[in-house]
Amino acid sequence: MLEVVTIKETRLKIGEWCRQKRLMYELSQEDLAKALELSRLTIRKLEEGHNATLDTLLKVINHFDMLGELYAAIDRNISDNNIISLY
């Protein structure tokens, strides 16, 4: 059976990931916000699964040293999807 993942579920999962990473590094929302030059409200909204900008998400991913992993995953996906033209 095909499993469908919704945007809302993905936003919530990203928020959960952010909160877990923040707590693992013993950071408050305020600490993380200051480190990223964002507001505490922005971090709270991200963790609650509300809409976040791509820039905010990338800042958080970079802060937790995962930007390279994301880039590599996207690059692999692009490479896997290259279709060789017969023309």
Legacy VTK file of the C-alpha trace (Angstrom):
# vtk DataFile Version 3.0
C-alpha trace
ASCII
DATASET POLYDATA
POINTS 87 float
0.000 0.000 0.000
1.263 3.466 -0.891
2.033 5.622 2.130
1.203 9.296 1.675
3.097 11.912 3.655
1.451 15.294 3.976
3.060 18.706 4.164
1.539 19.196 7.620
3.064 15.924 8.876
6.404 16.950 7.421
6.279 20.380 9.094
5.506 18.681 12.417
8.358 16.197 11.934
10.787 19.031 11.136
9.623 20.859 14.255
10.122 17.754 16.363
13.611 17.271 14.896
14.527 20.899 15.615
13.317 20.679 19.214
15.185 17.412 19.832
18.416 18.809 18.385
18.062 22.017 20.396
17.499 20.103 23.620
20.322 17.671 22.849
22.672 20.670 22.699
21.040 22.082 25.852
19.885 25.238 24.119
16.797 27.243 24.940
14.679 28.599 22.132
16.159 31.999 22.972
19.737 30.645 22.745
19.120 29.114 19.330
17.325 32.223 18.108
20.239 34.449 19.144
22.775 32.135 17.508
20.832 32.296 14.248
19.887 35.977 14.507
16.204 35.063 14.567
13.436 35.715 17.051
12.455 33.207 19.728
8.964 33.289 18.212
10.382 32.083 14.882
12.018 29.103 16.605
8.832 28.363 18.557
6.730 28.430 15.402
9.173 26.141 13.596
9.093 23.662 16.485
5.288 23.747 16.583
5.106 22.901 12.889
3.929 26.274 11.677
5.108 27.660 8.358
8.786 28.526 8.327
10.774 30.124 5.575
13.285 28.072 3.654
15.981 30.438 4.912
15.027 29.764 8.545
15.021 26.028 7.992
18.399 26.110 6.252
19.871 28.203 9.091
18.751 25.613 11.630
20.010 22.706 9.509
23.354 24.455 9.081
23.595 25.257 12.803
23.292 21.559 13.618
25.916 20.645 10.975
23.505 18.851 8.665
23.643 21.116 5.618
26.193 18.889 3.901
23.970 15.835 4.407
20.959 17.647 2.957
22.981 18.891 0.004
24.343 15.391 -0.685
20.851 13.841 -0.498
19.501 16.388 -2.969
22.501 15.915 -5.247
22.029 12.118 -5.197
18.357 12.548 -6.043
19.199 14.810 -8.960
21.789 12.325 -10.221
19.372 9.405 -9.856
16.708 11.251 -11.819
18.866 12.245 -14.758
17.251 10.832 -17.857
19.591 10.067 -20.708
18.155 11.464 -23.897
18.022 9.177 -26.888
18.246 12.164 -29.228
LINES 1 88
87 0 1 2 3 4 5 6 7 8 9 10 11 12 13 14 15 16 17 18 19 20 21 22 23 24 25 26 27 28 29 30 31 32 33 34 35 36 37 38 39 40 41 42 43 44 45 46 47 48 49 50 51 52 53 54 55 56 57 58 59 60 61 62 63 64 65 66 67 68 69 70 71 72 73 74 75 76 77 78 79 80 81 82 83 84 85 86
